[in-house]
């Protein structure tokens, strides 16, 4: 059985994303819809399923904000 490589990033749930961005939940989803914040990854099936954000994309977004640049995917 082959082992899968471990990704260099982790999945962050909403409370952690709120903590690192200092944004409210609504203030995170608004820029997601506008393409200005990384979109979440769906973890479940159907509507209302759990979501999480990739840590590398979330921290890159914070870094670009600190540098005064616009985030791009």
C-alpha positions as CSV (number, residue, x, y, z in Angstrom):
1,X,0.0,0.0,0.0
2,X,1.4,3.4,-1.0
3,X,1.4,6.3,1.4
4,X,0.1,9.6,0.2
5,X,2.4,12.6,0.5
6,X,1.5,15.0,3.3
7,X,0.6,18.4,2.0
8,X,2.5,21.4,3.2
9,X,-0.7,23.1,4.2
10,X,-3.5,22.4,6.6
11,X,-7.2,23.1,6.6
12,X,-8.4,25.9,8.8
13,X,-12.0,26.1,10.0
14,X,-13.9,29.4,10.2
15,X,-12.9,30.2,13.9
16,X,-9.2,30.0,13.0
17,X,-9.7,32.1,9.8
18,X,-11.6,34.7,11.8
19,X,-8.7,34.7,14.3
20,X,-5.9,35.2,11.8
21,X,-7.8,37.8,9.7
22,X,-9.7,39.7,12.5
23,X,-12.7,39.6,10.2
24,X,-16.2,38.5,11.2
25,X,-17.7,35.4,9.5
26,X,-19.8,37.7,7.2
27,X,-16.7,39.9,6.4
28,X,-14.9,36.8,5.2
29,X,-17.6,35.5,2.9
30,X,-18.2,38.9,1.2
31,X,-14.7,39.1,-0.2
32,X,-14.9,35.4,-1.1
33,X,-17.9,36.2,-3.3
34,X,-16.0,39.1,-4.8
35,X,-12.8,37.0,-5.5
36,X,-10.8,39.0,-3.0
37,X,-10.3,36.2,-0.5
38,X,-9.5,32.5,-1.0
39,X,-12.6,30.4,-1.4
40,X,-13.3,27.7,1.2
41,X,-13.0,24.0,0.4
42,X,-16.2,22.0,0.9
43,X,-15.7,19.2,3.3
44,X,-19.2,17.7,3.2
45,X,-21.9,17.0,0.7
46,X,-25.0,19.1,0.0
47,X,-26.0,22.5,1.2
48,X,-24.9,23.6,4.6
49,X,-21.9,21.2,4.7
50,X,-18.7,22.0,6.5
51,X,-16.1,24.1,4.9
52,X,-12.5,25.0,5.6
53,X,-9.8,27.2,4.1
54,X,-6.3,26.1,3.0
55,X,-3.8,27.5,5.5
56,X,-1.3,28.5,2.8
57,X,-3.9,30.6,0.9
58,X,-5.2,32.2,4.0
59,X,-1.7,33.2,5.3
60,X,-0.7,34.4,1.8
61,X,-3.8,36.7,1.8
62,X,-2.8,38.1,5.2
63,X,0.8,38.6,3.9
64,X,-0.4,40.5,0.8
65,X,-2.6,42.7,3.0
66,X,0.4,43.5,5.2
67,X,2.4,44.4,2.1
68,X,-0.4,46.7,0.8
69,X,-1.0,44.5,-2.3
70,X,-4.2,43.1,-3.6
71,X,-4.6,39.3,-3.3
72,X,-4.9,37.3,-6.5
73,X,-5.4,33.6,-6.9
